[in-house]
Amino acid sequence: MHQAKDIILRKLAQSWSTGGLAVMGLSDVRLAASLPTDLPNVESREVDMLWRTATGQLLHLEFQTSYRPDDLHRFIEYDAMLFRRYRVPIRTVVMYTSVRSVSDRINAGSIQYQVENVYLAKMDGDDALDTAMRHLRAGMWTPEDRTRLALTLCMKRTCRTREEAFQTVVSLIEQLPGEERDFVSAAILGLTGRALTRDERQRLEKELMRMSKMAEEIFEMGEQKGLQQGLQQGLQQGRLEVAKNLLKEGMAPDKVAALTNLPIEEIRKLLN
């Protein structure tokens, strides 16, 4: 599991261990622990989010910014692998940000498969923000308010523009105690961040880095990973240039491969 994603999943498991999922229609779910999301032998190889619940079952959560006809086929494949690994019941919830109604089941004769679809675009974002704001001011903040605040930018609004909602979300996060900021930041980074525009993500990144130690740690990981990838790409390009020069001088491809530590297939491509 990627380190940043692991941090987010563990923080969400802690955040939702006492509830908080009623906003998504999962009032009876309490999380106990995060689980690895990688799936060996599956083409896409990774589910979005996976936890063990307090009852010992699994909660498999997928966050979709769009709908594809093969979504259910992917999810049933994921769940088959998860069941084979854990041998416990699985509750699969799919959160959609842009669609309002899609199929939630597959009828394959002996195989009957069904997920729970959550349509954020049908939910009242203005009411979610107003409720979170009211609870914060009255000292009645609840785990459900963490979820409301994190998801509200994906909900419908009639009283606020998107920019006004964005500014209100940032303002409310800033008023929260440190650990609550981390809880809300984890939900935003793990879920709604993918549904934001590039400009919104960049602005929110700056704000969360300022307000949340957890978010700062995660973004620093991303920057370090980017630097490492850039260095690796530079080294790779350098080896390719050396290989080209050696081939021009007439060196045999197998010797070039040995000297540059490049696959022989890559060396042969340079000859074309």
CORJOCOR-V854304 format. One record per pair of residues at least 24 apart in sequence whose ideal C-beta (glycine too) atoms are under 10 Angstrom apart, sorted by the first residue. I is the first residue (numbers start at 1). J is the second residue. D is the distance in whole Angstrom. If there is no record, write none. Layout:
i: <I	I>
j: <J	J>
d: <D	D>
//
This chain:
i: <1	1	1	1	1	1	1	2	2	2	2	2	3	3	3	3	4	4	4	4	4	4	4	4	4	4	5	5	5	5	5	5	5	5	5	6	6	6	7	7	7	7	7	7	7	7	7	7	8	8	8	8	8	8	8	8	8	8	8	8	8	9	9	9	9	9	9	9	9	9	9	9	9	10	10	10	10	11	11	11	11	11	11	11	11	11	11	11	11	12	12	12	12	12	12	12	12	12	12	12	12	13	13	13	13	13	13	14	14	14	14	15	15	15	15	15	15	15	15	15	15	15	16	16	16	16	16	16	16	16	16	16	17	17	17	17	18	18	18	19	19	19	19	19	20	20	20	20	20	20	20	20	20	20	21	21	21	21	21	21	22	22	22	22	22	23	23	23	23	23	23	23	23	23	23	23	23	23	23	23	23	24	24	24	24	24	24	24	24	24	24	25	25	25	25	26	26	26	26	26	26	26	26	27	28	28	28	28	29	29	29	29	29	29	29	30	30	30	30	31	32	32	32	35	35	35	35	35	36	37	37	39	39	39	39	39	39	39	39	40	40	41	41	41	42	42	42	42	42	42	43	43	44	44	44	45	45	46	47	47	47	47	47	47	47	48	48	48	48	48	48	49	49	49	49	50	50	50	50	50	52	52	53	53	53	55	55	55	56	56	56	57	57	57	57	57	58	58	58	58	58	58	58	58	58	59	59	59	59	60	60	60	60	60	60	61	61	61	61	61	61	61	61	61	62	62	62	62	62	62	62	62	63	63	63	63	63	63	63	63	63	63	63	63	63	63	63	64	64	64	64	64	64	64	64	64	64	64	65	65	65	65	65	65	65	65	65	65	66	66	66	66	66	67	67	67	67	67	67	67	67	67	68	69	69	71	71	71	71	71	72	72	72	72	72	72	72	72	73	73	73	75	75	75	76	76	76	76	76	76	76	79	79	80	80	90	91	91	92	92	93	93	94	94	95	95	95	95	95	95	95	96	96	96	96	96	97	97	97	97	97	97	97	97	97	98	98	100	118	119	119	119	120	120	120	120	120	120	120	120	120	121	121	121	122	122	123	123	123	123	123	123	124	124	124	124	124	124	125	125	125	125	125	125	125	125	125	125	125	125	125	125	126	126	126	126	126	126	126	126	126	126	127	127	127	127	128	128	128	128	128	129	129	129	129	129	129	129	129	129	129	130	130	130	132	132	132	132	132	133	133	133	133	136	136	136	136	137	137	141	141	141	141	141	143	143	145	145	145	145	145	146	146	146	146	146	146	146	146	146	146	147	147	147	147	148	148	148	149	149	149	149	149	149	149	149	150	150	150	150	150	150	150	150	150	150	150	151	151	151	151	151	152	153	153	153	153	153	153	153	154	154	154	154	154	155	162	162	162	163	166	166	166	166	166	166	166	167	169	169	170	170	170	170	170	170	170	171	173	173	173	173	173	173	174	174	174	175	176	176	178	178	178	178	179	179	179	180	181	181	181	181	181	181	182	182	182	182	182	182	182	183	183	184	184	184	184	185	185	185	185	185	185	185	185	186	186	186	186	188	188	189	189	189	189	235	236	236	236	239	240	240	240	240	243	243	243	244	244	246	247>
j: <34	35	36	37	38	46	50	37	38	46	221	225	217	218	221	225	189	190	214	217	218	219	220	221	222	225	34	36	37	46	48	49	189	190	218	34	36	37	34	182	186	189	190	214	215	217	218	221	34	49	185	186	187	188	189	190	191	193	214	215	218	33	34	35	36	37	48	49	50	51	61	186	190	34	51	186	214	179	182	183	184	185	186	187	189	190	212	214	218	49	51	61	146	147	150	183	186	187	189	190	191	49	51	52	53	59	186	179	182	183	186	143	146	147	150	179	180	182	183	184	186	187	51	53	59	143	144	146	147	183	186	187	51	53	54	143	54	142	143	142	143	144	146	147	142	143	144	145	146	147	148	150	183	187	59	61	93	143	144	147	142	143	144	147	148	118	120	123	128	131	143	144	145	146	147	148	149	150	151	152	155	61	93	95	116	118	120	123	144	147	151	93	116	117	118	53	59	61	91	93	116	118	147	144	53	54	55	91	53	54	55	57	59	91	93	54	55	59	143	59	56	57	59	59	60	82	85	86	85	78	82	77	78	79	80	81	82	84	85	81	85	77	81	84	74	77	78	80	81	82	74	77	74	77	78	78	81	78	74	75	78	79	81	82	92	78	94	95	190	191	194	93	95	190	191	78	82	86	90	92	86	88	88	89	91	88	89	91	86	88	89	86	88	89	90	91	82	83	85	86	88	89	90	91	92	90	91	92	93	90	91	92	93	94	115	91	92	93	94	95	116	118	190	191	92	93	94	95	96	115	117	118	93	94	95	96	97	118	120	151	154	190	191	192	193	194	195	94	95	96	97	98	99	102	117	118	194	195	95	96	97	98	99	154	192	194	195	196	96	97	98	99	195	94	96	98	99	100	101	102	103	117	102	102	103	96	102	103	115	117	102	103	104	105	106	113	114	115	106	108	113	106	113	115	105	106	108	111	113	114	115	113	115	111	113	115	115	116	116	117	117	118	118	119	119	120	151	154	191	192	195	120	121	122	154	195	121	151	153	154	155	191	192	194	195	154	195	156	151	154	155	156	151	152	153	154	155	156	191	192	195	154	155	156	155	156	148	151	152	154	155	156	152	155	156	157	158	159	151	152	153	154	155	156	157	158	159	160	162	165	168	169	152	155	156	157	158	159	160	164	165	168	152	155	157	159	152	153	155	157	165	153	155	157	159	160	164	165	168	169	172	159	160	168	168	169	172	176	184	168	171	172	175	172	175	176	180	172	175	172	175	176	177	180	180	183	172	176	180	183	184	176	180	181	182	183	184	185	186	187	188	183	184	187	191	172	184	187	173	176	180	183	184	187	188	192	183	184	185	186	187	188	189	190	191	192	193	187	188	191	192	195	192	188	192	193	195	196	200	204	191	192	194	195	196	192	196	197	200	200	196	197	199	200	203	204	207	203	204	207	203	204	206	207	208	210	211	207	204	207	208	211	212	215	207	210	211	211	211	212	211	212	213	214	212	213	214	212	208	211	212	213	214	215	208	211	212	213	214	215	217	212	214	208	211	212	215	209	211	212	213	214	215	216	218	212	214	215	218	212	215	214	215	218	219	261	260	262	266	266	266	267	269	270	267	269	270	270	271	270	271>
d: <8	9	5	6	6	9	10	9	9	9	9	9	10	9	6	9	8	10	10	8	5	9	10	5	7	8	9	10	7	9	9	9	9	8	9	7	9	9	9	10	8	9	10	7	10	7	6	8	9	8	9	5	9	10	6	4	9	10	8	10	7	9	4	8	9	8	10	6	8	7	10	8	7	5	10	9	10	9	6	7	10	8	4	9	9	8	10	6	10	7	8	9	9	10	10	8	5	6	10	6	9	10	5	8	10	10	10	9	9	7	9	7	6	8	9	9	9	8	4	8	6	7	8	9	9	7	10	8	8	9	10	9	10	10	8	9	10	9	6	8	5	7	10	9	8	3	5	8	6	5	9	10	8	9	8	9	9	8	8	7	9	9	5	8	10	9	10	8	7	10	9	5	9	9	4	6	10	9	7	10	10	9	7	7	9	5	9	9	10	7	8	8	7	10	6	10	8	9	8	7	8	9	10	9	9	10	9	10	6	8	9	9	6	7	9	4	8	10	10	7	8	10	10	9	9	9	9	8	9	9	10	8	6	10	10	5	7	10	8	8	9	10	7	10	9	6	7	9	6	10	8	8	6	8	8	10	10	9	9	8	5	9	9	7	9	9	9	9	8	9	9	9	10	7	8	9	7	9	9	10	8	8	9	10	8	9	9	10	10	6	9	9	6	5	7	6	6	8	10	6	6	7	5	7	9	8	5	8	7	6	7	4	7	9	9	9	8	5	8	7	10	9	9	8	7	7	5	7	9	8	10	10	10	8	5	8	8	10	9	10	9	8	5	8	10	6	8	6	7	5	7	8	8	9	9	10	9	9	10	8	5	6	10	9	10	6	5	10	8	8	6	7	10	9	7	8	5	10	10	5	9	10	10	9	9	9	8	9	9	10	9	6	8	8	5	7	9	7	7	10	9	9	8	6	10	6	8	8	5	10	9	7	9	9	9	10	9	7	7	10	8	6	7	10	8	6	8	8	7	9	10	7	7	9	9	10	6	9	9	5	9	9	8	8	5	9	8	10	9	10	10	10	6	9	9	4	5	8	9	9	8	7	7	6	8	7	9	8	8	8	4	7	9	6	7	8	8	10	8	5	7	8	3	6	4	9	9	8	9	6	10	10	8	8	8	5	6	4	6	10	8	10	9	9	9	9	5	10	6	9	10	9	9	8	9	7	9	6	6	7	8	9	10	9	9	9	6	10	9	7	9	6	9	6	6	7	9	10	9	10	10	8	9	7	10	8	9	9	9	10	9	9	7	10	10	5	5	10	9	6	10	9	9	6	9	10	10	10	7	9	9	10	5	8	8	10	9	5	8	8	3	5	9	9	6	6	9	7	9	7	6	9	8	8	6	10	7	7	8	9	8	5	10	5	9	10	10	9	8	9	9	10	10	6	8	8	10	10	8	9	8	7	10	5	9	10	8	10	9	7	8	6	8	10	8	9	6	10	8	9	9	8	7	9	10	10	9	10	8	5	5	8	8	8	10	9	5	7	4	7	10	9	9	9	9	8	10	10	7	4	9	6	4	9	8	9	7	8	9	10	9	9	7	6	9	10	10	8	9	9	7	9	10	7	6	10	6	6	10	10	7>
//
